[in-house]
Amino acid sequence: MHLSRRSLLAGAAAAGAFAAAPDVFANETPWSLGVENAPAEGFPQAPMRLIHGRSPRGLEGVLFRNGPGWFRYPGSATGHWFDGDGFIQRFAIADGRARHSARFADTNKRRIETARQQIVMPGFGTRGQPSAPVNNADSLNAANTSVMMAGAELWALWEGGSPTQLDPATLQTVGLRTLRPDLAHMPFTAHPKVEPNGRIWNVGFYGQRGVIWRLSADGGVEDAHVLDIGQPSYVHDWAVSARHLIIPLQPWLHERTVAPLVEGYVWRPDLPFRVMVLEKDNLANRRIYELPAMFFFHTGDAWEDAAGAIHFDLCVTPDADFVTRQAREMISGPELNAPGAELVMATLHPDGRAELARSGHRGEFPQTDRRRQGNRRELVAMVDDNIGHALGVMNWRTGAFAAHDFGAHQMVQEHLFAPKPGRSGEHEAWLIGVTLNTRERATELHVFDAAGVGDGPVASWRSPYATPYGFHGTWAAA
């Protein structure tokens, strides 16, 4: 089956569908600090000030983070939180000290809009302008959602197109990373899955067609398989077990090709939440499971038990209101009132049954120990109560939940597991992540012991400035 690159954003090429971007500016609310433009030149490398505790012995490496960092020009603004230009941050920890630097990804989208000093390109929730020069998906690529290391290369990831390669030391943009010439501009989501042996799996979808990517540890393409998923679901994240690929297909369906893209999706609560399970060794061998209608952005990891049942966690809401309405309104600066995603565990049985176990805890940005990708584990860390004020850790085996509340003036962002040197236990790790301190107008870096999150951070550093609220990152140990 041939998947045309041109078909991926065919509607975006119809210039007549675009209207001028709205004249919107952020109001002064605590949340608005998270969607203020970062400095166009970024931040040169500078020390962060230790404000609590001390850096754990043996903690050496770099936390890379990505997220939207530029939202408006005089007279125009993006139409959705997801459309801001990619702003990559680098938090380096060495010798007990932390240093920060940040830079915008040098994308085609950013170059055009910087030159014109206005929002031009259409996006997920932005109409763009009739004169927008759209040739393919990467014309719109904001490189703004996540980052990954592929061998010695740092890739900034979007959803609808190619990775953008950066220098991991300077954050200088190298350029689009075309994975294979005949697959240029194909979608490569922001949630690749890396097996313990280093092999990389990823997916990319538009409509009901998609591609399964299998890469070597250094980013070389081993295989790219095009498939039909049966329904045009929005797929932002997915899961991988030791033997299977798990693709959740929620009933938020792409039914019209329009700009902005979000307006072409329709919430269908009358349809089930389907889960497609593919065998890694034979992608033609697949099963479909059904659960009640629900919406999700993110999963944790998946694993299979001795009976052959597949388990994976995800954060779900009753509908798509956050992505269709609230994430669009955030640019104009009202108080964020997120719908409260709940952490659940889905179990897919060999006999075709599917069921959910609810944790009773609300949150987002779930993260697990990546050393256990595809294998059994019990912990998942998350931002408690969505874009909230606490970091929480759920233990699925015991049912215990531990959390640290930073206070109402802190906007907590995703925290990642960082293994302790020479240790292999799931609890033998640190959790490293960032908060945005709205009272101090500063970005902070925190380190927790994964086995004692309720005790608070063991070390915290503060920058002399604030950076926008980011999405996802990766930890690269020294």
C-alpha positions in Angstrom: 0.0 0.0 0.0 1.4 3.4 -1.0 1.1 6.3 1.4 1.5 9.6 -0.5 3.4 12.2 1.3 1.4 14.8 -0.6 -1.8 13.4 0.8 -0.7 13.9 4.4 -1.6 17.6 4.5 -3.4 18.1 1.3 -5.9 20.4 2.9 -3.1 22.6 4.2 -2.0 23.2 0.6 -5.4 24.8 -0.3 -4.4 28.4 0.4 -8.0 29.6 0.0 -9.0 27.7 3.2 -6.8 30.0 5.4 -7.9 33.1 7.2 -5.7 35.6 9.0 -4.4 34.5 12.4 -6.4 36.0 15.3 -5.2 39.2 17.0 -4.7 37.6 20.4 -2.4 38.4 23.3 -1.9 36.6 26.6 -3.5 38.3 29.6 -1.7 38.5 32.9 -2.6 35.3 34.8 -0.4 32.8 36.5 -0.8 30.4 33.5 0.1 33.1 31.0 3.8 32.8 32.1 3.8 29.4 30.5 2.9 30.7 27.1 5.0 33.9 26.9 7.4 34.1 24.1 11.0 33.0 25.0 13.8 35.4 23.8 14.3 35.0 20.1 18.0 34.4 20.7 17.3 31.8 23.4 19.5 31.5 26.4 23.3 31.0 26.4 24.7 28.4 28.8 24.6 29.8 32.3 24.8 28.3 35.8 21.6 27.7 37.8 21.6 28.5 41.5 21.3 25.7 44.0 18.3 26.6 46.3 17.8 23.3 48.1 19.7 20.2 49.1 22.7 18.9 47.2 23.2 17.1 43.9 23.3 13.3 44.5 26.7 11.7 44.1 27.0 10.0 40.7 24.3 12.1 39.0 25.9 13.2 35.8 24.2 13.9 32.5 21.9 16.1 30.5 18.1 16.6 30.6 16.9 17.8 27.2 13.4 19.2 27.0 11.2 20.5 24.2 8.0 22.4 23.9 6.4 25.4 22.2 8.2 28.6 23.0 7.0 31.3 20.5 3.3 32.1 20.2 2.7 35.7 18.9 3.9 38.7 16.9 2.3 42.1 17.1 -1.1 41.7 15.5 -1.2 37.9 15.3 -0.9 34.8 17.4 -1.1 31.1 17.1 -4.5 29.5 17.4 -3.5 26.6 19.7 -0.9 25.8 22.4 0.4 23.0 20.2 1.5 25.3 17.4 4.2 27.4 19.1 7.8 27.1 17.7 10.0 24.4 19.2 12.1 25.6 22.0 14.7 23.1 23.1 16.3 23.3 26.6 19.4 21.7 27.9 19.9 21.1 31.7 23.4 19.8 32.3 24.3 18.3 35.7 28.0 17.7 36.5 30.2 18.0 39.5 27.2 18.8 41.7 26.2 21.8 39.6 23.5 22.5 37.0 23.8 24.7 33.9 21.0 25.7 31.5 20.9 26.8 27.9 18.1 26.9 25.3 17.5 27.6 21.7 14.8 27.6 19.1 14.8 24.9 16.4 15.6 26.6 13.1 12.6 25.3 11.1 11.1 26.4 7.8 8.1 27.6 9.7 10.1 29.8 12.1 12.2 31.3 9.3 9.2 32.4 7.3 7.3 33.8 10.2 10.4 35.6 11.7 11.0 37.2 8.3 7.4 38.4 8.0 7.0 39.1 11.7 3.6 37.5 11.8 2.0 34.1 12.1 1.8 32.7 8.6 1.8 28.9 8.6 -1.3 26.8 9.3 -1.0 24.2 12.1 -2.9 21.9 14.4 -5.2 24.7 15.6 -3.9 27.7 13.6 -5.5 28.7 10.3 -2.5 30.5 8.8 -2.6 32.9 5.9 -3.6 32.5 2.2 0.0 33.2 1.2 1.4 30.4 3.4 4.0 28.5 1.2 3.0 24.9 2.0 4.8 22.2 -0.1 4.7 19.2 2.3 4.2 18.3 5.9 7.7 19.6 6.9 6.8 23.1 5.6 4.7 23.3 8.8 7.0 21.3 11.1 7.4 23.1 14.4 9.8 20.6 15.9 8.1 21.4 19.2 6.9 18.3 21.0 9.8 16.1 22.2 13.4 15.1 21.8 15.3 11.9 21.6 18.9 10.7 21.2 19.6 8.5 18.2 23.2 7.4 18.7 25.1 10.6 19.0 22.4 12.7 17.3 19.8 14.8 19.1 16.4 14.9 17.3 13.6 17.3 18.0 10.3 15.7 17.2 6.9 16.9 16.0 3.9 14.7 15.0 3.3 15.2 11.3 6.7 15.1 9.8 10.4 14.4 10.0 12.7 14.7 13.0 14.9 17.8 13.2 18.5 17.1 14.0 20.3 19.3 16.5 23.8 19.5 17.9 23.4 18.0 21.5 26.2 20.3 22.8 25.1 23.7 21.3 21.5 23.0 20.3 22.4 24.4 16.9 20.0 23.1 14.2 21.6 20.7 11.7 18.5 20.3 9.6 15.7 17.9 8.8 16.7 14.3 9.4 15.3 12.4 6.4 15.1 8.8 7.5 15.0 7.4 4.0 14.8 9.4 0.7 11.6 7.7 -0.5 10.0 8.4 2.8 10.9 12.1 3.1 8.3 14.2 5.1 6.5 11.1 6.4 5.0 11.4 9.9 7.2 10.4 12.8 5.5 10.9 16.2 7.0 12.5 19.3 6.7 9.2 21.3 9.2 6.7 20.0 9.8 3.6 22.1 13.3 2.3 22.7 13.9 -1.3 23.6 16.5 -2.3 26.2 18.8 -3.4 23.3 18.6 0.1 21.8 16.2 -0.7 18.9 13.8 2.2 18.2 10.1 1.8 17.2 7.8 4.6 16.2 4.6 5.3 14.3 3.1 8.0 12.3 -0.5 8.5 11.1 -2.7 10.7 9.0 -6.3 9.7 8.5 -6.6 5.9 8.7 -3.2 5.2 7.1 0.1 5.2 8.9 3.6 3.8 9.0 5.4 1.6 11.5 9.1 2.6 11.8 11.8 0.3 13.1 15.2 1.9 13.5 18.5 0.8 14.8 20.0 2.3 17.9 21.8 4.9 15.9 18.7 6.0 13.9 19.2 4.0 10.8 16.0 2.6 9.2 15.6 -1.2 9.5 12.1 -1.2 8.2 9.1 1.1 7.4 5.8 -0.7 7.1 2.7 1.1 5.8 -0.7 -0.1 7.1 -4.3 0.8 7.3 -5.6 1.2 10.9 -9.3 1.0 9.9 -10.4 4.4 11.3 -8.9 7.9 11.1 -8.2 8.3 14.8 -5.9 10.9 16.4 -2.9 9.0 17.7 -0.4 11.0 19.8 1.1 8.2 21.9 1.1 4.4 21.9 2.9 1.5 23.7 5.2 -1.4 23.1 5.5 -4.7 24.9 8.2 -7.4 24.5 6.3 -9.0 21.6 3.7 -6.5 20.5 2.9 -3.0 19.3 -0.2 -1.5 20.9 -1.9 1.4 19.1 -4.9 2.9 20.9 -7.6 4.2 18.5 -9.8 6.7 20.2 -13.1 7.9 18.8 -11.8 11.4 18.0 -11.9 10.9 14.2 -10.5 13.0 11.3 -13.5 13.4 9.1 -12.7 16.5 7.1 -9.5 17.9 5.6 -9.6 21.6 6.6 -7.4 24.2 8.2 -6.8 24.3 11.0 -6.5 20.5 11.4 -8.3 20.3 14.7 -11.6 21.5 13.1 -11.6 18.4 10.9 -11.9 16.1 13.9 -15.2 15.0 15.4 -15.7 13.4 18.8 -17.8 10.2 18.4 -18.9 9.0 21.9 -21.2 6.4 20.2 -18.0 4.5 19.0 -15.8 2.4 21.2 -12.2 3.1 22.1 -10.4 0.5 20.0 -6.9 -0.9 20.6 -5.0 -2.5 17.7 -2.3 -5.0 18.7 0.3 -6.0 16.2 2.9 -8.7 16.5 6.4 -7.3 16.1 7.6 -10.3 14.1 4.5 -10.3 11.8 2.7 -7.0 11.5 0.0 -8.6 9.4 -1.0 -10.6 12.5 -3.2 -8.2 14.5 -6.1 -8.1 16.9 -8.6 -5.4 17.8 -9.9 -4.9 21.4 -12.8 -2.6 22.4 -13.2 -0.4 25.5 -15.8 2.4 26.3 -15.3 5.7 24.6 -12.7 7.9 26.2 -9.9 10.4 25.1 -6.2 10.2 25.8 -2.9 11.8 25.0 -0.3 9.7 26.8 0.4 6.1 27.8 3.0 4.6 30.1 4.6 1.4 29.1 3.2 -2.0 28.2 4.1 -5.5 29.3 2.8 -9.1 29.0 2.1 -11.4 31.9 2.6 -15.2 32.0 -0.9 -15.8 30.8 -0.4 -13.6 27.7 -2.4 -10.6 28.8 -1.1 -7.2 27.8 -1.1 -4.4 30.4 -0.5 -0.7 29.7 -1.4 2.5 31.6 -2.7 5.7 30.1 -4.3 9.0 31.2 -7.9 9.4 30.0 -10.6 12.0 30.0 -14.3 11.5 29.1 -14.1 13.5 25.9 -11.8 15.7 23.7 -12.7 19.1 25.2 -9.1 19.9 26.3 -7.6 19.6 22.8 -10.6 21.1 20.9 -11.3 24.1 23.2 -9.1 24.6 26.3 -5.7 24.3 24.6 -6.8 26.8 22.0 -8.1 29.3 24.7 -4.8 29.0 26.6 -3.0 31.4 24.2 -5.4 34.2 25.2 -4.4 33.7 28.8 -7.5 32.6 30.8 -6.9 30.5 33.9 -6.3 26.9 32.9 -9.1 24.6 33.9 -7.9 21.2 32.7 -10.5 18.4 32.6 -8.6 16.1 35.0 -7.3 13.1 33.2 -7.4 9.9 35.3 -4.6 7.3 35.4 -5.9 3.9 34.4 -4.5 0.5 33.5 -5.8 -1.3 30.5 -5.6 -5.1 30.3 -6.0 -6.9 27.0 -6.7 -10.7 27.5 -5.8 -13.4 25.0 -9.5 -14.3 24.7 -10.4 -10.9 23.3 -11.7 -9.3 26.5 -10.5 -5.8 27.5 -10.9 -4.1 30.9 -9.8 -1.0 32.8 -8.5 -0.6 36.3 -8.9 2.9 37.7 -6.2 4.3 40.0 -8.4 7.1 41.4 -5.6 9.6 40.8 -5.7 12.4 38.2 -2.7 13.5 36.3 -0.8 13.7 33.0 2.6 13.2 31.4 3.1 9.6 32.7 6.6 8.4 32.7 8.2 5.0 33.5 11.7 3.6 33.9 12.8 3.3 30.3 15.2 0.5 31.1 12.1 -1.6 31.4 10.6 -0.7 28.0 8.3 -3.5 27.1 9.0 -5.5 30.3 7.1 -5.8 33.5 7.3 -2.9 35.9 5.2 -1.3 38.7 5.9 2.4 38.9 4.6 5.3 36.9 5.4 9.0 37.7 3.1 11.8 36.5 2.3 15.4 37.0 -0.4 15.1 39.6 -3.8 16.7 38.6 -2.7 17.4 35.0 -0.7 20.7 34.6 -0.8 20.9 38.4 1.3 21.6 41.4 2.5 18.2 42.4 4.6 15.3 41.3 3.1 11.8 42.0 4.2 8.2 41.7 1.8 5.3 41.4 2.8 1.8 42.4 0.4 -0.5 40.4 1.5 -3.6 42.4 0.8 -2.3 45.9 -1.7 0.4 45.0 0.4 3.0 46.9 0.5 6.6 45.7 3.2 9.0 46.8 3.3 12.7 45.9 5.1 16.0 46.6 3.0 19.2 46.4 5.2 22.1 45.3 2.5 24.7 46.1 0.0 26.7 44.0 2.7 28.9 42.6 4.5 26.1 40.8 3.6 24.6 37.5 5.0 21.1 37.5 6.3 19.5 34.2 7.2 16.0 33.2 9.8 14.2 35.3 11.9 11.4 33.9 13.5 8.3 35.5 17.4 8.5 35.6 19.0 5.3 36.7 21.5 5.4 39.6 24.9 4.2 38.4 25.5 0.5 39.0 21.9 -0.1 40.1 19.2 -2.0 38.2 16.1 -1.9 40.5 13.1 0.1 39.4 13.2 2.0 42.7 16.9 2.6 42.3 16.6 5.7 40.2 16.2 9.5 40.4 13.3 11.5 39.0 14.5 14.6 37.2 12.3 17.4 35.9 11.3 21.0 35.8 8.8 23.4 37.3 7.8 26.9 36.4 7.7 29.1 39.5 5.1 31.7 38.8 5.9 33.6 42.0 9.6 33.9 41.3 9.1 34.0 37.5 11.8 31.4 37.2 12.3 27.9 35.8 13.6 25.4 38.4 15.2 22.0 38.0 14.5 19.3 40.6 15.9 15.8 41.5 13.9 13.3 43.5 14.7 9.8 44.8 12.2 7.6 42.9 11.7 5.6 46.1 10.8 8.6 48.2 9.0 11.2 46.2 6.8 12.1 49.2 10.0 13.3 51.0 10.4 16.1 48.5 13.4 16.9 46.1 16.9 16.0 47.2 18.2 18.9 45.1 16.7 22.0 43.4 18.3 24.7 41.2 16.7 27.9 40.0 17.5 29.9 36.8 17.3 33.7 36.9 14.5 33.7 34.3 11.3 31.9 33.3 11.0 29.6 30.2 7.7 28.5 28.6 5.9 25.4 29.8 7.3 22.5 27.9 6.0 19.1 26.8 8.5 16.2 26.7 12.2 15.4 27.2 14.9 12.7 27.4 17.7 12.1 29.9 21.2 11.3 28.6 23.5 10.0 31.3 27.2 11.1 31.0 
